[in-house]
Amino acid sequence: MPSDRTQLRDLGPRTSDLGPPQDKDDLAQILKQVRRIELRTRKMMSNLAAGSYRSAFKGTGLEFDEVREYSEGDDVRHIDWNVTARAGKAFVKVFREERELSIVTLVDCSGSMRFGAIPGISERAKQALAAEATAVIAINAMRNRDRIGLVAFSDRTEVHLPVRRGRSHSLRLVREVMASGGGERAADLDHALDELRRVAKRRAVCFLISDFLDVDDRFSRALAQAGRTHDLIGLRVADPAEATLPAGSVPLALADPEGSGEALFALNSSARTAYAAAYAAQRERVSAAFRGASCDLVDLRTDQSAVTAITRFFRERRQRVR
C-alpha cells in the first residue's frame, strides 16, 4: 500500500479539466454554470431563515455611538472626560457593535479538487461544490451588504479579489472559483493562511474551502495562529468515492491528479481495510487540527447540497453565540 498522503491523492482519476478558460466557448460554458449555481442556490436559500447567517457572526469590533450621563454600574474606563469637564457631571461613551462583516473565502483549486462527477456516485466535481459553497457565502454577504473577497490557491495564489460589495462582484467570485485551476499543482494550505494574514489586516470572517488531503503539524500551528486573529471556518469538501476502494478483483490503475505519477494496485480485502483506515486517520487529523485551533469545521459532500449543510451550520452556530 502507498503512504497515506500518496494514497489519498492518487484516488482521483483525470476528470474533465476545470482549468482557466481557453476560448470564448469555454468562458460561455463557465458563465452558464455560474448562473445555474446562482439560481439553484437562491432558490434553495429563499426558503431558509434569513437571519441565520447574520446572527451566526459577531461584528468585527465596536464603534462609537453617543455619550450619555453616567449611571451606576457603567465602566469608568468609558468616561468621556472632555464632556464631563464641560458639563460638570460624568458622561460616558456608548459603543455599538460594528455589524459590517469583512468575509474572505480561501478556496483550494489544486489538482485534487477536480475529482468527482462520477456517474451514480456524485453529481459534481469537488471544485464545482467549492463554487456552490462560495455562492452560498457570497449571496448571504450580498443580502446583508457585507464585503467579501477571494483567494483561490494551489501551491501559490491563483486569484486574489479584494473584499467588495455587490452582486456583480459576488458572481465574479463564483466564476473565478469555477475557472481557476492549479493544473497538477498541489495545495499549500500554509501558503493560503500566510496570504490571509497579508490581505486581511483586521479581524475578518474567513472560510477555508479545501479537501484537506495533506495536513501536518505545521498546518495545525498556522491554523491556530490564524484562528486567534480571525473567525475561521473550514469547509471540507469530499466525494463518496474517496472513502473506499471500489469493489472487484481487477487491478486498479490510479493517476496522481497533482503530478505525473501513476500506479497499479491489487484490489483485495486487506487493501480495502488499509485504505479505509488511512482515509479515516487522515480525516481525524484534519478534525483534530480544527478542534485544537478552536475553529469550526463543516463537512460538504459532492452528492449533497452545500446550501443545506452551510445553512445548518449557520443555525447551529447562531444557537451557540446567543
N, C-alpha and C positions, 0 to 999 in steps of 0.2 A: 504493500500500500504506500502511496506517496505521503509526504508530510501533510499536516493539517492545512497549511497555507496553500500549497500547490493543489491539494485535493479539492478544496472548496472552489478555487478559482478555475480549475480545469473543467469543471462540470459544464460550463457554458459552451454551447455549440455556436457556430458562427451564424447568428441570426441576421436579419436584414440590417444593413448599415444605417445607423441613425446619425451619422456624422453631419458636418456642415453641408448645406445645400450646394450642389454643383451647378445648377442652372435654374431658369425660371420655373420649369416644371417641378423641380424639387421644392423650390420655395413655395409654389402654389399648393403643393401637397401638404407641406408643413403648416401653412396658414389655415388650410381646411381642417387639419387635425386640431389646431389650437382652437378654432371656432367651435368644433364639435365638443372639445373638452370643456370650453366655457359654458356652452348651452347645457350640457349634461350636469355640470357642477351647479350652475344656477338653479336648474330645475329641482335638483335634489335638496339644495340648501333652502329653497323657498318654503319648504315645509318644516324647517327646523327653527328652534327658538333663536331669535335674532340676538338676544343678549348673552348667549353662552360665551361667544368669543370675547366680547368686551369685558365681561365680569371675570374672565379667567385670568386676566393680567392686570397688574397694578400699573399705574403711571410710572414714567421714568424719573420722577422726582417731585419736588414741591416748588410752587411759585407763589410769590406774594399776592395777596388778595386785597386786604384792607387793614386798617387799625381800628381798634375798639378799646373802650375803657377796661382797665384791668379788673378781673374778677378773681375771687378766692379760688385757688387751685390752678390758676394759669401758670405756665412755665415762665419763671422770672427771666430766663435767657432770651425770651421773645419780647421783652420790654423795649419799646421804641423810645430811647432816651431823649431824642430831639423833640418829639411831640410831647413827651412827659414834661420836659422843661418849659415848653411854651404854654401848656395847659395848666400846669401847677398840680396835676394829678397823673397817676400812672396810666399809660396806654400800652397795649401790646400789639405786635404784628400778628396778623392772622394769615396763615398759608393754606392753600388748597392743593390737592394732588394734581399734578400736570397729567392730563388724560391722553395727550397725543403720544402715540407709540411710534418708535422707530423699529422697524422689523427688517431683519437681514436673513435671507434664505441662502444657505450654503448647500449647493446641490452637486453631488458626485456625478460626473459624466464620464467616468473611466470605462474601459472596455467591458468589465463585468456587468455594467448596468445595461448592456444590450441583450442580456439573457432574458428569455421569456417568449411570449406569444406562441405557445406550444399548443396545437390543436388538442382539445379535450382536457387540457390541464390549466392553461392560463390564457386569458383573452388579450393580454398586452405584455409588452416587454417592461422590465423594471424601469427603464428610462421614461417610458410613457406614464407609468404610475407615479414617478417622481414629478412629472409635469402636471399630472392631475392634482397631486398634493400641493404643488406650488400654486395652482389655480385656486384651490380651497382657501389657502392663506391669503393670496392676493385679493380675492373677491371680498373676504372678510375685512381686510385692511381698507379696501376701496369704500365699502359701506360705512366704515367708521372714520373715514378721512385720515387714516394713518398713513405714514410714509413707509414704503417698502423698497428694498434693494436686493440685489442678487450677486452672489459669487458662485459661478459654475467652475468646477475644478476637476482636474485629474491629478497628475503629479506637479501641476502648475495651475495658475489661474487662466482658465479659458475665456471667461467673460466676467466683467465687473460692471454692474449697473448701480450707480449711487442711489440712495434712498430718495424716492419722489412719490407724489400722489398722482392719482388719475387713472382712468380706465385704459387709455392707450398705453401708459407705462406698465400697468399691471399685466395687460395682454402681451406686451413685449417680453416680460419675464418668462411667461409660459412658452412663448415662441423660442426664446433663447435656450431654454432647457431642452426643448424638442430638437433644436438644430445643433446645439453644441455637442461636439464629440471629441473625446480624448484619444480617438483611434484605438490603438492597442496599449496605450499608456495605463499604468496602474494608478490607483487612488492614493494620494498622500494626504491623510486626514490631518496630520500635524501642520502641513502647509496651509490647509484650509483654516485651521484655528489661528495660525500666525497671520493670515490675511484678514481674519475677523478683527484681530487686535489693531491692524493697520487702518481698516476702513471704518471701524466703529469706535470712536474715541469716547463717547458717552455710553451709558448703560442702554442696551437695546434688547429686544426680544429676538432670539436667534433660533432658527430651525435648521438643524444639520440633517440633510436628507442623503442617505447612503445605504448600501448593503452591508457596510462594516465587515468586509471579509478579512481584513488584515489589521488587527489592533494589537497593541503591545503596551508595556508599562509606560513607554514614552507618551503614547496617546492618552493613557489614563491620567498622567500628570498634566498634560496640556489641557485636557478636558476639565479637570478640577480647577485649573487656573482660570480658564475662560468662564466657568460657572460662577466664580467669585465676582466677576465683573458684570456678566450678562445673565439674563434669564434664558438659559439654553435648553432647548428641547430636541431630542433626537427622534427622527422618523426613520425607522429601519425597514427598508423595502426588501421583500423576499418573494421567491417564486416557489410554489409547492414542489416542483420538480427538483429543487435543490436539496430537499430534506432527505431523500432516499435515492439509492441507486435503482435503476429500472429493473423490473423482473426479467428473467430469461437466463439463458446459459451461454449465449453467443458473446464472445469478447466485445468489450465496449471501447470504441475509439473516442478519445477526448482531446479537444483542442483548447489551448490556453487563450482566452479572449484578450489577455493583456500581454501577449508575447507570441512567439512563433513556435512554442513547444507543443508537441503532440505526443500522446502515449496510448498504449493499448492495455486494457485491464481485463482480467478474467472476472466474470460475474459468478459469485458463489455466496453461500450464507455467511462465511467468515468475512468476506469483503464488505458485504452489506452491513454487517454488525459493526465492523470497524469504522466504516464511513458514517453510519448513524451516530456513533459515539463521538467521532471527531466533529461532526456538524453541531451536535448538542453542546459540546465543550466550547466550541468557538462562539456560539450564541451566548452562552453563560459568561464568557469573558467580556463580551460587549455589555451585557446587562450589569455585571459587577462594576465595570468602569463607570457607567452612568449612576449606579447606586452610590458608589464611592464619591462621586462628584456632586451628589445631591441634585442631579438633573433628571428630568423626566425622559422616558423612552417609550415611544409609541410604535407598535408593530403594524406594518402595512403589507398586504399580500396582493399579488397581481391578479388573483381570481376573486378579489373582493373590492368593495368601493372605498376609496380613500376618503370620500366625503363622510361616510358613516363612521369610520374609525377616528378621524380627526375631530369630528363634532362630538363624538362620545367623550373623547379626551377633554375637550373644552368644558363639557358639562361636569365631568368628574373633577376637573381642576377648580371649577367655579365653587363647588361644594367645599373644597379644601381651603380656599383662600378667603372664604367669608368670615 
